[in-house]
Amino acid sequence: MPSKDPAQRFEDILENIGLIEKFTEDLYVHAFRNTPLALYGVNTRC
């Protein structure tokens, strides 16, 4: 259950964003490896 304290909720959101980025970092490589964006060297993680 989320905290009722707004400051703690903000900290929880930042922590969750970090966890999501950690678990999805390899998905970008596989998703864009053979696309036109990859062929032109576009950075897909802005």
mmCIF entry with sequence, helices, sheets and N, C-alpha, C, O atoms, coordinates in Angstrom:
data_MODEL
# 
_entry.id   MODEL 
# 
_entity.id                         1 
_entity.type                       polymer 
_entity.pdbx_number_of_molecules   1 
# 
_entity_poly.entity_id                      1 
_entity_poly.type                           'polypeptide(L)' 
_entity_poly.nstd_linkage                   no 
_entity_poly.nstd_monomer                   no 
_entity_poly.pdbx_seq_one_letter_code       MPSKDPAQRFEDILENIGLIEKFTEDLYVHAFRNTPLALYGVNTRC 
_entity_poly.pdbx_seq_one_letter_code_can   MPSKDPAQRFEDILENIGLIEKFTEDLYVHAFRNTPLALYGVNTRC 
_entity_poly.pdbx_strand_id                 A 
# 
loop_
_entity_poly_seq.entity_id 
_entity_poly_seq.num 
_entity_poly_seq.mon_id 
_entity_poly_seq.hetero 
1 1  MET n 
1 2  PRO n 
1 3  SER n 
1 4  LYS n 
1 5  ASP n 
1 6  PRO n 
1 7  ALA n 
1 8  GLN n 
1 9  ARG n 
1 10 PHE n 
1 11 GLU n 
1 12 ASP n 
1 13 ILE n 
1 14 LEU n 
1 15 GLU n 
1 16 ASN n 
1 17 ILE n 
1 18 GLY n 
1 19 LEU n 
1 20 ILE n 
1 21 GLU n 
1 22 LYS n 
1 23 PHE n 
1 24 THR n 
1 25 GLU n 
1 26 ASP n 
1 27 LEU n 
1 28 TYR n 
1 29 VAL n 
1 30 HIS n 
1 31 ALA n 
1 32 PHE n 
1 33 ARG n 
1 34 ASN n 
1 35 THR n 
1 36 PRO n 
1 37 LEU n 
1 38 ALA n 
1 39 LEU n 
1 40 TYR n 
1 41 GLY n 
1 42 VAL n 
1 43 ASN n 
1 44 THR n 
1 45 ARG n 
1 46 CYS n 
# 
_struct_asym.id          A 
_struct_asym.entity_id   1 
# 
loop_
_struct_conf.conf_type_id 
_struct_conf.id 
_struct_conf.pdbx_PDB_helix_id 
_struct_conf.beg_label_comp_id 
_struct_conf.beg_label_asym_id 
_struct_conf.beg_label_seq_id 
_struct_conf.pdbx_beg_PDB_ins_code 
_struct_conf.end_label_comp_id 
_struct_conf.end_label_asym_id 
_struct_conf.end_label_seq_id 
_struct_conf.pdbx_end_PDB_ins_code 
_struct_conf.beg_auth_comp_id 
_struct_conf.beg_auth_asym_id 
_struct_conf.beg_auth_seq_id 
_struct_conf.end_auth_comp_id 
_struct_conf.end_auth_asym_id 
_struct_conf.end_auth_seq_id 
_struct_conf.pdbx_PDB_helix_class 
_struct_conf.details 
_struct_conf.pdbx_PDB_helix_length 
HELX_P HELX_P1 AA1 PRO A 6  ? PHE A 32 ? PRO A 6  PHE A 32 1 ? 27 
HELX_P HELX_P2 AA2 PRO A 36 ? LEU A 39 ? PRO A 36 LEU A 39 1 ? 4  
# 
_struct_conf_type.id          HELX_P 
_struct_conf_type.criteria    ? 
_struct_conf_type.reference   ? 
# 
loop_
_atom_site.group_PDB 
_atom_site.id 
_atom_site.type_symbol 
_atom_site.label_atom_id 
_atom_site.label_alt_id 
_atom_site.label_comp_id 
_atom_site.label_asym_id 
_atom_site.label_entity_id 
_atom_site.label_seq_id 
_atom_site.pdbx_PDB_ins_code 
_atom_site.Cartn_x 
_atom_site.Cartn_y 
_atom_site.Cartn_z 
_atom_site.occupancy 
_atom_site.B_iso_or_equiv 
_atom_site.pdbx_formal_charge 
_atom_site.auth_seq_id 
_atom_site.auth_comp_id 
_atom_site.auth_asym_id 
_atom_site.auth_atom_id 
_atom_site.pdbx_PDB_model_num 
ATOM 1   N N  . MET A 1 1  ? 0.848  -1.182 0.000   1.00 0.00 ? 1  MET A N  1 
ATOM 2   C CA . MET A 1 1  ? 0.000  0.000  0.000   1.00 0.00 ? 1  MET A CA 1 
ATOM 3   C C  . MET A 1 1  ? 0.897  1.250  0.000   1.00 0.00 ? 1  MET A C  1 
ATOM 4   O O  . MET A 1 1  ? 1.866  1.320  0.755   1.00 0.00 ? 1  MET A O  1 
ATOM 5   N N  . PRO A 1 2  ? 0.574  2.219  -0.836  1.00 0.00 ? 2  PRO A N  1 
ATOM 6   C CA . PRO A 1 2  ? 1.388  3.432  -0.910  1.00 0.00 ? 2  PRO A CA 1 
ATOM 7   C C  . PRO A 1 2  ? 1.356  4.214  0.405   1.00 0.00 ? 2  PRO A C  1 
ATOM 8   O O  . PRO A 1 2  ? 0.369  4.183  1.141   1.00 0.00 ? 2  PRO A O  1 
ATOM 9   N N  . SER A 1 3  ? 2.434  4.900  0.677   1.00 0.00 ? 3  SER A N  1 
ATOM 10  C CA . SER A 1 3  ? 2.523  5.742  1.861   1.00 0.00 ? 3  SER A CA 1 
ATOM 11  C C  . SER A 1 3  ? 1.599  6.940  1.715   1.00 0.00 ? 3  SER A C  1 
ATOM 12  O O  . SER A 1 3  ? 1.337  7.398  0.602   1.00 0.00 ? 3  SER A O  1 
ATOM 13  N N  . LYS A 1 4  ? 1.110  7.445  2.833   1.00 0.00 ? 4  LYS A N  1 
ATOM 14  C CA . LYS A 1 4  ? 0.281  8.655  2.805   1.00 0.00 ? 4  LYS A CA 1 
ATOM 15  C C  . LYS A 1 4  ? 1.152  9.916  2.788   1.00 0.00 ? 4  LYS A C  1 
ATOM 16  O O  . LYS A 1 4  ? 0.664  11.010 2.507   1.00 0.00 ? 4  LYS A O  1 
ATOM 17  N N  . ASP A 1 5  ? 2.435  9.754  3.089   1.00 0.00 ? 5  ASP A N  1 
ATOM 18  C CA . ASP A 1 5  ? 3.371  10.875 3.098   1.00 0.00 ? 5  ASP A CA 1 
ATOM 19  C C  . ASP A 1 5  ? 3.799  11.194 1.665   1.00 0.00 ? 5  ASP A C  1 
ATOM 20  O O  . ASP A 1 5  ? 4.405  10.351 1.004   1.00 0.00 ? 5  ASP A O  1 
ATOM 21  N N  . PRO A 1 6  ? 3.491  12.405 1.175   1.00 0.00 ? 6  PRO A N  1 
ATOM 22  C CA . PRO A 1 6  ? 3.844  12.753 -0.212  1.00 0.00 ? 6  PRO A CA 1 
ATOM 23  C C  . PRO A 1 6  ? 5.338  12.633 -0.516  1.00 0.00 ? 6  PRO A C  1 
ATOM 24  O O  . PRO A 1 6  ? 5.711  12.204 -1.607  1.00 0.00 ? 6  PRO A O  1 
ATOM 25  N N  . ALA A 1 7  ? 6.187  13.004 0.427   1.00 0.00 ? 7  ALA A N  1 
ATOM 26  C CA . ALA A 1 7  ? 7.631  12.915 0.191   1.00 0.00 ? 7  ALA A CA 1 
ATOM 27  C C  . ALA A 1 7  ? 8.061  11.463 0.026   1.00 0.00 ? 7  ALA A C  1 
ATOM 28  O O  . ALA A 1 7  ? 8.887  11.151 -0.833  1.00 0.00 ? 7  ALA A O  1 
ATOM 29  N N  . GLN A 1 8  ? 7.507  10.581 0.841   1.00 0.00 ? 8  GLN A N  1 
ATOM 30  C CA . GLN A 1 8  ? 7.849  9.161  0.734   1.00 0.00 ? 8  GLN A CA 1 
ATOM 31  C C  . GLN A 1 8  ? 7.323  8.574  -0.569  1.00 0.00 ? 8  GLN A C  1 
ATOM 32  O O  . GLN A 1 8  ? 7.989  7.746  -1.190  1.00 0.00 ? 8  GLN A O  1 
ATOM 33  N N  . ARG A 1 9  ? 6.140  8.994  -0.985  1.00 0.00 ? 9  ARG A N  1 
ATOM 34  C CA . ARG A 1 9  ? 5.582  8.505  -2.255  1.00 0.00 ? 9  ARG A CA 1 
ATOM 35  C C  . ARG A 1 9  ? 6.471  8.924  -3.411  1.00 0.00 ? 9  ARG A C  1 
ATOM 36  O O  . ARG A 1 9  ? 6.687  8.146  -4.339  1.00 0.00 ? 9  ARG A O  1 
ATOM 37  N N  . PHE A 1 10 ? 6.992  10.148 -3.367  1.00 0.00 ? 10 PHE A N  1 
ATOM 38  C CA . PHE A 1 10 ? 7.891  10.622 -4.411  1.00 0.00 ? 10 PHE A CA 1 
ATOM 39  C C  . PHE A 1 10 ? 9.153  9.772  -4.444  1.00 0.00 ? 10 PHE A C  1 
ATOM 40  O O  . PHE A 1 10 ? 9.610  9.384  -5.519  1.00 0.00 ? 10 PHE A O  1 
ATOM 41  N N  . GLU A 1 11 ? 9.717  9.480  -3.286  1.00 0.00 ? 11 GLU A N  1 
ATOM 42  C CA . GLU A 1 11 ? 10.906 8.624  -3.212  1.00 0.00 ? 11 GLU A CA 1 
ATOM 43  C C  . GLU A 1 11 ? 10.607 7.231  -3.758  1.00 0.00 ? 11 GLU A C  1 
ATOM 44  O O  . GLU A 1 11 ? 11.433 6.643  -4.456  1.00 0.00 ? 11 GLU A O  1 
ATOM 45  N N  . ASP A 1 12 ? 9.427  6.706  -3.438  1.00 0.00 ? 12 ASP A N  1 
ATOM 46  C CA . ASP A 1 12 ? 9.035  5.385  -3.933  1.00 0.00 ? 12 ASP A CA 1 
ATOM 47  C C  . ASP A 1 12 ? 8.936  5.374  -5.457  1.00 0.00 ? 12 ASP A C  1 
ATOM 48  O O  . ASP A 1 12 ? 9.331  4.405  -6.105  1.00 0.00 ? 12 ASP A O  1 
ATOM 49  N N  . ILE A 1 13 ? 8.410  6.454  -6.019  1.00 0.00 ? 13 ILE A N  1 
ATOM 50  C CA . ILE A 1 13 ? 8.284  6.550  -7.478  1.00 0.00 ? 13 ILE A CA 1 
ATOM 51  C C  . ILE A 1 13 ? 9.666  6.529  -8.120  1.00 0.00 ? 13 ILE A C  1 
ATOM 52  O O  . ILE A 1 13 ? 9.887  5.814  -9.097  1.00 0.00 ? 13 ILE A O  1 
ATOM 53  N N  . LEU A 1 14 ? 10.596 7.312  -7.576  1.00 0.00 ? 14 LEU A N  1 
ATOM 54  C CA . LEU A 1 14 ? 11.953 7.339  -8.130  1.00 0.00 ? 14 LEU A CA 1 
ATOM 55  C C  . LEU A 1 14 ? 12.612 5.970  -8.038  1.00 0.00 ? 14 LEU A C  1 
ATOM 56  O O  . LEU A 1 14 ? 13.298 5.541  -8.966  1.00 0.00 ? 14 LEU A O  1 
ATOM 57  N N  . GLU A 1 15 ? 12.405 5.287  -6.919  1.00 0.00 ? 15 GLU A N  1 
ATOM 58  C CA . GLU A 1 15 ? 12.972 3.949  -6.758  1.00 0.00 ? 15 GLU A CA 1 
ATOM 59  C C  . GLU A 1 15 ? 12.376 2.981  -7.777  1.00 0.00 ? 15 GLU A C  1 
ATOM 60  O O  . GLU A 1 15 ? 13.090 2.166  -8.362  1.00 0.00 ? 15 GLU A O  1 
ATOM 61  N N  . ASN A 1 16 ? 11.064 3.077  -7.987  1.00 0.00 ? 16 ASN A N  1 
ATOM 62  C CA . ASN A 1 16 ? 10.412 2.189  -8.950  1.00 0.00 ? 16 ASN A CA 1 
ATOM 63  C C  . ASN A 1 16 ? 10.868 2.467  -10.375 1.00 0.00 ? 16 ASN A C  1 
ATOM 64  O O  . ASN A 1 16 ? 11.022 1.534  -11.163 1.00 0.00 ? 16 ASN A O  1 
ATOM 65  N N  . ILE A 1 17 ? 11.084 3.720  -10.715 1.00 0.00 ? 17 ILE A N  1 
ATOM 66  C CA . ILE A 1 17 ? 11.590 4.057  -12.047 1.00 0.00 ? 17 ILE A CA 1 
ATOM 67  C C  . ILE A 1 17 ? 12.963 3.432  -12.248 1.00 0.00 ? 17 ILE A C  1 
ATOM 68  O O  . ILE A 1 17 ? 13.248 2.883  -13.313 1.00 0.00 ? 17 ILE A O  1 
ATOM 69  N N  . GLY A 1 18 ? 13.809 3.512  -11.234 1.00 0.00 ? 18 GLY A N  1 
ATOM 70  C CA . GLY A 1 18 ? 15.134 2.899  -11.315 1.00 0.00 ? 18 GLY A CA 1 
ATOM 71  C C  . GLY A 1 18 ? 15.051 1.399  -11.521 1.00 0.00 ? 18 GLY A C  1 
ATOM 72  O O  . GLY A 1 18 ? 15.813 0.835  -12.307 1.00 0.00 ? 18 GLY A O  1 
ATOM 73  N N  . LEU A 1 19 ? 14.129 0.746  -10.819 1.00 0.00 ? 19 LEU A N  1 
ATOM 74  C CA . LEU A 1 19 ? 13.969 -0.704 -10.976 1.00 0.00 ? 19 LEU A CA 1 
ATOM 75  C C  . LEU A 1 19 ? 13.465 -1.059 -12.371 1.00 0.00 ? 19 LEU A C  1 
ATOM 76  O O  . LEU A 1 19 ? 13.931 -2.026 -12.975 1.00 0.00 ? 19 LEU A O  1 
ATOM 77  N N  . ILE A 1 20 ? 12.517 -0.282 -12.881 1.00 0.00 ? 20 ILE A N  1 
ATOM 78  C CA . ILE A 1 20 ? 11.986 -0.535 -14.227 1.00 0.00 ? 20 ILE A CA 1 
ATOM 79  C C  . ILE A 1 20 ? 13.095 -0.377 -15.260 1.00 0.00 ? 20 ILE A C  1 
ATOM 80  O O  . ILE A 1 20 ? 13.227 -1.209 -16.158 1.00 0.00 ? 20 ILE A O  1 
ATOM 81  N N  . GLU A 1 21 ? 13.895 0.682  -15.144 1.00 0.00 ? 21 GLU A N  1 
ATOM 82  C CA . GLU A 1 21 ? 15.002 0.882  -16.085 1.00 0.00 ? 21 GLU A CA 1 
ATOM 83  C C  . GLU A 1 21 ? 15.997 -0.267 -16.011 1.00 0.00 ? 21 GLU A C  1 
ATOM 84  O O  . GLU A 1 21 ? 16.511 -0.710 -17.037 1.00 0.00 ? 21 GLU A O  1 
ATOM 85  N N  . LYS A 1 22 ? 16.268 -0.747 -14.817 1.00 0.00 ? 22 LYS A N  1 
ATOM 86  C CA . LYS A 1 22 ? 17.210 -1.852 -14.645 1.00 0.00 ? 22 LYS A CA 1 
ATOM 87  C C  . LYS A 1 22 ? 16.716 -3.113 -15.349 1.00 0.00 ? 22 LYS A C  1 
ATOM 88  O O  . LYS A 1 22 ? 17.490 -3.796 -16.019 1.00 0.00 ? 22 LYS A O  1 
ATOM 89  N N  . PHE A 1 23 ? 15.434 -3.420 -15.198 1.00 0.00 ? 23 PHE A N  1 
ATOM 90  C CA . PHE A 1 23 ? 14.907 -4.654 -15.760 1.00 0.00 ? 23 PHE A CA 1 
ATOM 91  C C  . PHE A 1 23 ? 14.606 -4.562 -17.251 1.00 0.00 ? 23 PHE A C  1 
ATOM 92  O O  . PHE A 1 23 ? 14.473 -5.591 -17.913 1.00 0.00 ? 23 PHE A O  1 
ATOM 93  N N  . THR A 1 24 ? 14.496 -3.345 -17.794 1.00 0.00 ? 24 THR A N  1 
ATOM 94  C CA . THR A 1 24 ? 14.158 -3.204 -19.211 1.00 0.00 ? 24 THR A CA 1 
ATOM 95  C C  . THR A 1 24 ? 15.321 -2.716 -20.066 1.00 0.00 ? 24 THR A C  1 
ATOM 96  O O  . THR A 1 24 ? 15.146 -2.524 -21.269 1.00 0.00 ? 24 THR A O  1 
ATOM 97  N N  . GLU A 1 25 ? 16.498 -2.509 -19.489 1.00 0.00 ? 25 GLU A N  1 
ATOM 98  C CA . GLU A 1 25 ? 17.603 -1.936 -20.260 1.00 0.00 ? 25 GLU A CA 1 
ATOM 99  C C  . GLU A 1 25 ? 17.992 -2.782 -21.467 1.00 0.00 ? 25 GLU A C  1 
ATOM 100 O O  . GLU A 1 25 ? 18.377 -2.223 -22.494 1.00 0.00 ? 25 GLU A O  1 
ATOM 101 N N  . ASP A 1 26 ? 17.908 -4.089 -21.381 1.00 0.00 ? 26 ASP A N  1 
ATOM 102 C CA . ASP A 1 26 ? 18.271 -4.945 -22.509 1.00 0.00 ? 26 ASP A CA 1 
ATOM 103 C C  . ASP A 1 26 ? 17.179 -5.022 -23.568 1.00 0.00 ? 26 ASP A C  1 
ATOM 104 O O  . ASP A 1 26 ? 17.456 -5.416 -24.700 1.00 0.00 ? 26 ASP A O  1 
ATOM 105 N N  . LEU A 1 27 ? 15.960 -4.660 -23.234 1.00 0.00 ? 27 LEU A N  1 
ATOM 106 C CA . LEU A 1 27 ? 14.872 -4.729 -24.206 1.00 0.00 ? 27 LEU A CA 1 
ATOM 107 C C  . LEU A 1 27 ? 15.098 -3.755 -25.351 1.00 0.00 ? 27 LEU A C  1 
ATOM 108 O O  . LEU A 1 27 ? 14.758 -4.060 -26.494 1.00 0.00 ? 27 LEU A O  1 
ATOM 109 N N  . TYR A 1 28 ? 15.663 -2.593 -25.069 1.00 0.00 ? 28 TYR A N  1 
ATOM 110 C CA . TYR A 1 28 ? 15.889 -1.597 -26.109 1.00 0.00 ? 28 TYR A CA 1 
ATOM 111 C C  . TYR A 1 28 ? 16.856 -2.119 -27.163 1.00 0.00 ? 28 TYR A C  1 
ATOM 112 O O  . TYR A 1 28 ? 16.650 -1.910 -28.358 1.00 0.00 ? 28 TYR A O  1 
ATOM 113 N N  . VAL A 1 29 ? 17.889 -2.783 -26.731 1.00 0.00 ? 29 VAL A N  1 
ATOM 114 C CA . VAL A 1 29 ? 18.890 -3.314 -27.658 1.00 0.00 ? 29 VAL A CA 1 
ATOM 115 C C  . VAL A 1 29 ? 18.249 -4.305 -28.612 1.00 0.00 ? 29 VAL A C  1 
ATOM 116 O O  . VAL A 1 29 ? 18.483 -4.239 -29.819 1.00 0.00 ? 29 VAL A O  1 
ATOM 117 N N  . HIS A 1 30 ? 17.454 -5.213 -28.098 1.00 0.00 ? 30 HIS A N  1 
ATOM 118 C CA . HIS A 1 30 ? 16.833 -6.234 -28.935 1.00 0.00 ? 30 HIS A CA 1 
ATOM 119 C C  . HIS A 1 30 ? 15.720 -5.655 -29.804 1.00 0.00 ? 30 HIS A C  1 
ATOM 120 O O  . HIS A 1 30 ? 15.539 -6.083 -30.944 1.00 0.00 ? 30 HIS A O  1 
ATOM 121 N N  . ALA A 1 31 ? 14.986 -4.700 -29.283 1.00 0.00 ? 31 ALA A N  1 
ATOM 122 C CA . ALA A 1 31 ? 13.857 -4.146 -30.025 1.00 0.00 ? 31 ALA A CA 1 
ATOM 123 C C  . ALA A 1 31 ? 14.300 -3.303 -31.211 1.00 0.00 ? 31 ALA A C  1 
ATOM 124 O O  . ALA A 1 31 ? 13.603 -3.253 -32.224 1.00 0.00 ? 31 ALA A O  1 
ATOM 125 N N  . PHE A 1 32 ? 15.445 -2.640 -31.104 1.00 0.00 ? 32 PHE A N  1 
ATOM 126 C CA . PHE A 1 32 ? 15.853 -1.701 -32.150 1.00 0.00 ? 32 PHE A CA 1 
ATOM 127 C C  . PHE A 1 32 ? 17.098 -2.131 -32.911 1.00 0.00 ? 32 PHE A C  1 
ATOM 128 O O  . PHE A 1 32 ? 17.663 -1.339 -33.665 1.00 0.00 ? 32 PHE A O  1 
ATOM 129 N N  . ARG A 1 33 ? 17.527 -3.357 -32.729 1.00 0.00 ? 33 ARG A N  1 
ATOM 130 C CA . ARG A 1 33 ? 18.779 -3.802 -33.345 1.00 0.00 ? 33 ARG A CA 1 
ATOM 131 C C  . ARG A 1 33 ? 18.735 -3.720 -34.871 1.00 0.00 ? 33 ARG A C  1 
ATOM 132 O O  . ARG A 1 33 ? 19.683 -3.216 -35.473 1.00 0.00 ? 33 ARG A O  1 
ATOM 133 N N  . ASN A 1 34 ? 17.669 -4.197 -35.516 1.00 0.00 ? 34 ASN A N  1 
ATOM 134 C CA . ASN A 1 34 ? 17.631 -4.278 -36.980 1.00 0.00 ? 34 ASN A CA 1 
ATOM 135 C C  . ASN A 1 34 ? 16.598 -3.339 -37.586 1.00 0.00 ? 34 ASN A C  1 
ATOM 136 O O  . ASN A 1 34 ? 15.982 -3.666 -38.600 1.00 0.00 ? 34 ASN A O  1 
ATOM 137 N N  . THR A 1 35 ? 16.407 -2.194 -36.984 1.00 0.00 ? 35 THR A N  1 
ATOM 138 C CA . THR A 1 35 ? 15.439 -1.235 -37.504 1.00 0.00 ? 35 THR A CA 1 
ATOM 139 C C  . THR A 1 35 ? 16.167 -0.123 -38.248 1.00 0.00 ? 35 THR A C  1 
ATOM 140 O O  . THR A 1 35 ? 17.381 0.025  -38.106 1.00 0.00 ? 35 THR A O  1 
ATOM 141 N N  . PRO A 1 36 ? 15.441 0.657  -39.036 1.00 0.00 ? 36 PRO A N  1 
ATOM 142 C CA . PRO A 1 36 ? 16.077 1.799  -39.715 1.00 0.00 ? 36 PRO A CA 1 
ATOM 143 C C  . PRO A 1 36 ? 16.752 2.752  -38.729 1.00 0.00 ? 36 PRO A C  1 
ATOM 144 O O  . PRO A 1 36 ? 17.781 3.347  -39.050 1.00 0.00 ? 36 PRO A O  1 
ATOM 145 N N  . LEU A 1 37 ? 16.178 2.902  -37.525 1.00 0.00 ? 37 LEU A N  1 
ATOM 146 C CA . LEU A 1 37 ? 16.810 3.771  -36.534 1.00 0.00 ? 37 LEU A CA 1 
ATOM 147 C C  . LEU A 1 37 ? 18.196 3.271  -36.177 1.00 0.00 ? 37 LEU A C  1 
ATOM 148 O O  . LEU A 1 37 ? 19.134 4.059  -36.059 1.00 0.00 ? 37 LEU A O  1 
ATOM 149 N N  . ALA A 1 38 ? 18.328 1.973  -36.008 1.00 0.00 ? 38 ALA A N  1 
ATOM 150 C CA . ALA A 1 38 ? 19.626 1.395  -35.661 1.00 0.00 ? 38 ALA A CA 1 
ATOM 151 C C  . ALA A 1 38 ? 20.604 1.533  -36.821 1.00 0.00 ? 38 ALA A C  1 
ATOM 152 O O  . ALA A 1 38 ? 21.794 1.768  -36.609 1.00 0.00 ? 38 ALA A O  1 
ATOM 153 N N  . LEU A 1 39 ? 20.109 1.387  -38.040 1.00 0.00 ? 39 LEU A N  1 
ATOM 154 C CA . LEU A 1 39 ? 20.984 1.488  -39.206 1.00 0.00 ? 39 LEU A CA 1 
ATOM 155 C C  . LEU A 1 39 ? 21.592 2.882  -39.338 1.00 0.00 ? 39 LEU A C  1 
ATOM 156 O O  . LEU A 1 39 ? 22.722 3.031  -39.802 1.00 0.00 ? 39 LEU A O  1 
ATOM 157 N N  . TYR A 1 40 ? 20.835 3.903  -38.928 1.00 0.00 ? 40 TYR A N  1 
ATOM 158 C CA . TYR A 1 40 ? 21.337 5.270  -39.009 1.00 0.00 ? 40 TYR A CA 1 
ATOM 159 C C  . TYR A 1 40 ? 22.041 5.713  -37.731 1.00 0.00 ? 40 TYR A C  1 
ATOM 160 O O  . TYR A 1 40 ? 22.458 6.866  -37.622 1.00 0.00 ? 40 TYR A O  1 
ATOM 161 N N  . GLY A 1 41 ? 22.175 4.816  -36.771 1.00 0.00 ? 41 GLY A N  1 
ATOM 162 C CA . GLY A 1 41 ? 22.890 5.139  -35.539 1.00 0.00 ? 41 GLY A CA 1 
ATOM 163 C C  . GLY A 1 41 ? 22.129 6.045  -34.601 1.00 0.00 ? 41 GLY A C  1 
ATOM 164 O O  . GLY A 1 41 ? 22.733 6.757  -33.799 1.00 0.00 ? 41 GLY A O  1 
ATOM 165 N N  . VAL A 1 42 ? 20.802 6.031  -34.689 1.00 0.00 ? 42 VAL A N  1 
ATOM 166 C CA . VAL A 1 42 ? 19.996 6.880  -33.820 1.00 0.00 ? 42 VAL A CA 1 
ATOM 167 C C  . VAL A 1 42 ? 20.029 6.324  -32.405 1.00 0.00 ? 42 VAL A C  1 
ATOM 168 O O  . VAL A 1 42 ? 19.867 5.122  -32.198 1.00 0.00 ? 42 VAL A O  1 
ATOM 169 N N  . ASN A 1 43 ? 20.237 7.197  -31.442 1.00 0.00 ? 43 ASN A N  1 
ATOM 170 C CA . ASN A 1 43 ? 20.214 6.799  -30.037 1.00 0.00 ? 43 ASN A CA 1 
ATOM 171 C C  . ASN A 1 43 ? 18.761 6.606  -29.625 1.00 0.00 ? 43 ASN A C  1 
ATOM 172 O O  . ASN A 1 43 ? 17.996 7.568  -29.572 1.00 0.00 ? 43 ASN A O  1 
ATOM 173 N N  . THR A 1 44 ? 18.380 5.373  -29.333 1.00 0.00 ? 44 THR A N  1 
ATOM 174 C CA . THR A 1 44 ? 16.985 5.077  -29.007 1.00 0.00 ? 44 THR A CA 1 
ATOM 175 C C  . THR A 1 44 ? 16.682 5.269  -27.538 1.00 0.00 ? 44 THR A C  1 
ATOM 176 O O  . THR A 1 44 ? 15.525 5.168  -27.132 1.00 0.00 ? 44 THR A O  1 
ATOM 177 N N  . ARG A 1 45 ? 17.699 5.546  -26.729 1.00 0.00 ? 45 ARG A N  1 
ATOM 178 C CA . ARG A 1 45 ? 17.467 5.785  -25.300 1.00 0.00 ? 45 ARG A CA 1 
ATOM 179 C C  . ARG A 1 45 ? 17.739 7.246  -25.002 1.00 0.00 ? 45 ARG A C  1 
ATOM 180 O O  . ARG A 1 45 ? 18.813 7.599  -24.515 1.00 0.00 ? 45 ARG A O  1 
ATOM 181 N N  . CYS A 1 46 ? 16.783 8.080  -25.289 1.00 0.00 ? 46 CYS A N  1 
ATOM 182 C CA . CYS A 1 46 ? 16.954 9.528  -25.091 1.00 0.00 ? 46 CYS A CA 1 
ATOM 183 C C  . CYS A 1 46 ? 16.760 9.914  -23.651 1.00 0.00 ? 46 CYS A C  1 
ATOM 184 O O  . CYS A 1 46 ? 16.868 11.091 -23.308 1.00 0.00 ? 46 CYS A O  1 
# 
